Amino acid sequence: MFTIHKLRSDRSFWMILLPFLALAGAALAGAFFGAPGAYSFLAAVFIAYSAYTFLTFIRTHNAGFVVVALFQLTAGVVMALRLPATMDTRPPGLPIFIVAMMTLFLVWTVILAVTKRIKWRGREVLELAAAAVEQTQNGYTGRPLALGKTGLDRRQILAFAEFARRHLLAATYVGDDRVALVPVREGHEPAFILGLKGDHTGETWVRFDFDGNVSANISQRDYLEYREALSFDKLCESLGNLFVEFVEMFGRGEGERIMGRLDSVGLPFYT
């Protein structure tokens, strides 16, 4: 197992912060409007989350997010069913059914999370890219590196781009003559999901054009996440070669081996 991590420890705490903010908002709503206000606030939060998660599914085609969205939606309905206005109009047995469905989707969501089926894998990609880079001279230059040509064709590249998007290896940008793959670290995906990253050039990316040319770039933000000032050119070269290897493995029907390589980095499911 690959265990020598070259990235700094993950400092993201948004997964913990957001639930606390939701509970704080519910408490505030309850203080002003009583229990109905708290339940209304939580219902709105869960339903808004479910809309975002459904959008994530649309962007990535990862079916696991449908399960997560259904948990969030049913949780929102459970909160709404606690409102006095719904007490006399809801069909008998509906609350029990909805709670049962919410529990089912919650357990399913936990399984998907622990098995990394809904985890963005950019951090593992950056670790694998740095694994073979030992040189520390010539730090960040901000200059994308051309890696030459491969024998990959348009069909192979587009098929792998769909695989990478569905398995959360990278956000994909498909143009008329090329595809750019942008590894996204867990916690940094909202801007891509919400369409706020229309241009990938300032990000870390590997670009395949349909003539077989490959180039790569590491963003300054991602480069500064490494503990040492690794050689920028070597790091870009390693990142590009990693994705070329992934495309070739995928073409041989070895998609599970790609995921195994990522799992071998040994990062927990929440980073």
C-alpha positions as CSV (number, residue, x, y, z in Angstrom):
1,M,0.0,0.0,0.0
2,F,1.2,3.5,-0.9
3,T,1.5,5.3,2.4
4,I,4.2,8.0,2.0
5,H,2.0,11.1,1.7
6,K,3.6,14.2,0.1
7,L,0.6,16.5,0.5
8,R,0.0,18.4,3.6
9,S,-2.7,17.2,6.0
10,D,-6.2,18.0,4.8
11,R,-7.4,21.2,6.5
12,S,-10.9,21.2,5.2
13,F,-13.6,21.2,7.8
14,W,-16.6,22.1,5.7
15,M,-18.2,18.6,6.2
16,I,-18.3,19.3,10.0
17,L,-19.1,23.0,9.7
18,L,-22.2,22.8,7.5
19,P,-24.3,20.5,9.8
20,F,-23.4,22.7,12.7
21,L,-24.5,25.8,10.8
22,A,-27.8,24.0,9.9
23,L,-28.4,23.2,13.5
24,A,-27.5,26.7,14.6
25,G,-30.0,28.1,12.0
26,A,-32.7,25.7,13.2
27,A,-32.1,26.8,16.8
28,L,-32.3,30.4,15.9
29,A,-35.5,29.8,13.9
30,G,-36.9,27.9,16.9
31,A,-36.1,30.7,19.2
32,F,-38.1,33.2,17.1
33,F,-40.9,31.0,15.7
34,G,-41.0,28.0,18.0
35,A,-40.8,24.4,16.9
36,P,-42.6,24.9,13.6
37,G,-39.9,27.5,12.7
38,A,-37.1,25.0,13.5
39,Y,-38.8,22.2,11.5
40,S,-39.5,24.5,8.6
41,F,-35.8,25.6,8.5
42,L,-34.5,22.0,8.6
43,A,-37.0,21.0,5.9
44,A,-35.8,23.8,3.7
45,V,-32.1,22.9,4.3
46,F,-32.5,19.2,3.5
47,I,-34.6,19.9,0.4
48,A,-32.0,22.5,-0.8
49,Y,-29.2,20.0,-0.2
50,S,-31.1,17.4,-2.2
51,A,-31.4,19.8,-5.1
52,Y,-27.7,20.4,-5.1
53,T,-27.0,16.6,-4.8
54,F,-29.3,15.9,-7.8
55,L,-27.3,18.5,-9.7
56,T,-24.1,16.7,-8.7
57,F,-25.6,13.5,-10.2
58,I,-26.4,15.4,-13.4
59,R,-22.9,16.8,-13.7
60,T,-21.1,13.5,-12.8
61,H,-23.5,10.7,-13.8
62,N,-22.5,9.0,-10.5
63,A,-25.6,7.2,-9.4
64,G,-24.5,7.2,-5.8
65,F,-25.6,10.8,-5.6
66,V,-29.2,9.8,-6.4
67,V,-29.2,7.8,-3.2
68,V,-27.8,10.7,-1.2
69,A,-30.3,13.1,-2.7
70,L,-33.2,10.8,-1.9
71,F,-32.0,10.6,1.8
72,Q,-31.9,14.4,1.9
73,L,-35.3,14.7,0.3
74,T,-37.0,12.2,2.6
75,A,-35.3,13.8,5.6
76,G,-36.8,17.1,4.4
77,V,-40.2,15.5,4.1
78,V,-39.9,14.1,7.6
79,M,-39.2,17.6,8.9
80,A,-42.2,19.0,7.0
81,L,-44.5,16.3,8.3
82,R,-43.7,17.5,11.8
83,L,-45.4,20.9,11.0
84,P,-48.8,21.5,12.6
85,A,-50.3,22.4,9.2
86,T,-49.6,18.9,8.0
87,M,-50.8,16.9,11.0
88,D,-54.5,16.6,10.0
89,T,-54.1,16.2,6.3
90,R,-51.3,13.6,6.0
91,P,-52.5,10.0,5.0
92,P,-52.3,7.4,7.8
93,G,-49.1,5.5,7.9
94,L,-47.3,8.0,5.7
95,P,-44.9,9.2,8.4
96,I,-43.8,5.7,9.2
97,F,-43.2,4.9,5.5
98,I,-41.2,8.1,4.9
99,V,-39.1,7.5,8.1
100,A,-38.4,3.9,6.9
101,M,-37.3,5.2,3.5
102,M,-35.2,7.9,5.0
103,T,-33.5,5.3,7.2
104,L,-32.9,3.0,4.3
105,F,-31.3,5.8,2.2
106,L,-29.2,7.0,5.2
107,V,-27.7,3.5,5.7
108,W,-27.1,3.3,1.9
109,T,-25.4,6.7,1.9
110,V,-23.1,5.7,4.8
111,I,-22.1,2.6,2.9
112,L,-21.4,4.6,-0.3
113,A,-19.3,7.2,1.7
114,V,-17.2,4.6,3.6
115,T,-16.5,2.7,0.3
116,K,-15.5,5.9,-1.4
117,R,-18.1,5.6,-4.1
118,I,-19.1,9.3,-3.7
119,K,-15.6,10.6,-2.8
120,W,-13.8,13.1,-5.1
121,R,-10.4,11.5,-5.8
122,G,-8.3,14.5,-6.7
123,R,-6.2,14.2,-3.6
124,E,-5.3,10.6,-4.4
125,V,-4.4,11.7,-8.0
126,L,-2.1,14.4,-6.7
127,E,-0.4,11.9,-4.3
128,L,0.2,9.3,-7.0
129,A,1.6,12.0,-9.3
130,A,4.1,13.0,-6.7
131,A,5.0,9.5,-5.6
132,A,7.9,9.2,-8.1
133,V,9.1,12.8,-8.0
134,E,12.1,13.4,-5.7
135,Q,13.7,16.4,-7.2
136,T,13.1,19.6,-5.3
137,Q,14.9,22.1,-7.5
138,N,13.1,24.3,-10.0
139,G,9.9,25.0,-8.0
140,Y,6.6,26.3,-9.3
141,T,6.7,28.1,-12.6
142,G,3.1,28.2,-13.7
143,R,4.0,26.9,-17.2
144,P,2.0,24.0,-18.6
145,L,4.1,21.1,-19.8
146,A,3.7,19.5,-23.2
147,L,4.3,15.8,-23.0
148,G,4.3,14.8,-26.6
149,K,2.0,12.4,-28.5
150,T,0.3,9.1,-27.7
151,G,-1.5,6.6,-29.8
152,L,-4.8,7.3,-28.1
153,D,-7.7,8.2,-30.3
154,R,-10.8,10.3,-29.9
155,R,-13.1,7.3,-28.9
156,Q,-10.6,6.2,-26.2
157,I,-10.2,9.6,-24.7
158,L,-14.0,10.4,-24.6
159,A,-14.8,7.0,-23.1
160,F,-12.2,7.5,-20.4
161,A,-13.5,11.1,-19.7
162,E,-16.9,9.6,-19.0
163,F,-15.3,7.0,-16.7
164,A,-13.3,9.7,-14.9
165,R,-16.3,11.9,-14.4
166,R,-18.6,9.1,-13.2
167,H,-15.9,7.8,-10.7
168,L,-15.0,11.3,-9.5
169,L,-11.4,11.2,-10.7
170,A,-11.8,14.5,-12.4
171,A,-14.1,17.2,-13.7
172,T,-14.2,17.0,-17.5
173,Y,-14.1,19.8,-20.1
174,V,-14.9,18.5,-23.6
175,G,-14.1,20.7,-26.6
176,D,-14.3,20.2,-30.3
177,D,-10.7,19.0,-30.5
178,R,-9.7,18.0,-27.0
179,V,-10.7,16.9,-23.5
180,A,-9.3,18.4,-20.3
181,L,-9.4,16.4,-17.1
182,V,-9.3,18.4,-13.8
183,P,-8.6,16.4,-10.6
184,V,-10.9,17.8,-7.9
185,R,-10.1,17.3,-4.2
186,E,-12.9,16.5,-1.8
187,G,-14.4,19.7,-0.5
188,H,-13.4,21.7,-3.6
189,E,-16.2,20.4,-5.9
190,P,-19.0,22.9,-5.4
191,A,-17.6,25.5,-7.8
192,F,-17.5,22.8,-10.5
193,I,-20.9,21.5,-9.7
194,L,-22.5,24.9,-9.7
195,G,-20.9,25.9,-13.0
196,L,-18.6,28.5,-11.5
197,K,-15.5,27.1,-13.2
198,G,-16.2,27.6,-16.8
199,D,-12.5,27.9,-17.6
200,H,-10.2,25.2,-16.5
201,T,-6.9,26.9,-17.4
202,G,-6.2,28.1,-13.9
203,E,-6.7,24.6,-12.4
204,T,-4.6,21.4,-12.3
205,W,-5.4,19.6,-15.5
206,V,-4.3,17.0,-18.0
207,R,-5.3,17.8,-21.6
208,F,-5.7,15.3,-24.4
209,D,-6.3,16.6,-27.9
210,F,-7.8,14.3,-30.5
211,D,-4.5,14.2,-32.5
212,G,-2.9,12.4,-29.6
213,N,-1.0,15.3,-28.0
214,V,-0.9,15.4,-24.2
215,S,-0.1,18.3,-21.9
216,A,-0.4,18.9,-18.1
217,N,-0.5,21.6,-15.6
218,I,-0.4,21.9,-11.8
219,S,-2.2,24.9,-10.3
220,Q,-0.3,27.1,-7.8
221,R,-3.0,26.3,-5.2
222,D,-2.4,22.5,-5.5
223,Y,1.3,22.9,-5.8
224,L,1.5,24.7,-2.5
225,E,-0.3,21.8,-0.9
226,Y,2.8,19.6,-1.2
227,R,5.1,19.5,1.8
228,E,8.2,20.1,-0.3
229,A,9.0,22.3,-3.3
230,L,9.0,19.5,-5.9
231,S,10.2,20.0,-9.4
232,F,7.3,21.5,-11.2
233,D,8.1,20.0,-14.6
234,K,8.7,16.5,-13.2
235,L,5.4,16.8,-11.3
236,C,3.5,17.8,-14.4
237,E,5.2,15.0,-16.4
238,S,4.2,12.5,-13.7
239,L,0.6,13.7,-13.6
240,G,0.3,13.5,-17.4
241,N,1.9,10.0,-17.5
242,L,-0.4,8.9,-14.8
243,F,-3.5,9.8,-16.8
244,V,-2.1,8.3,-20.0
245,E,-1.6,5.0,-18.0
246,F,-5.2,5.3,-16.7
247,V,-6.6,5.7,-20.2
248,E,-4.6,2.7,-21.4
249,M,-5.7,0.6,-18.4
250,F,-9.3,1.6,-19.0
251,G,-9.0,0.7,-22.7
252,R,-8.0,-2.8,-21.6
253,G,-11.1,-3.1,-19.4
254,E,-9.1,-2.6,-16.2
255,G,-11.2,0.2,-14.6
256,E,-11.3,-1.5,-11.3
257,R,-7.5,-1.5,-11.2
258,I,-7.5,2.2,-11.6
259,M,-9.7,2.6,-8.6
260,G,-7.4,0.1,-6.7
261,R,-4.5,2.4,-7.5
262,L,-6.3,5.3,-6.0
263,D,-7.4,3.3,-2.9
264,S,-3.8,2.2,-2.4
265,V,-2.9,5.7,-1.4
266,G,-4.5,4.9,1.9
267,L,-6.5,8.2,2.5
268,P,-9.6,8.1,4.6
269,F,-13.0,8.4,2.9
270,Y,-13.6,11.9,4.4
271,T,-10.6,13.7,2.8
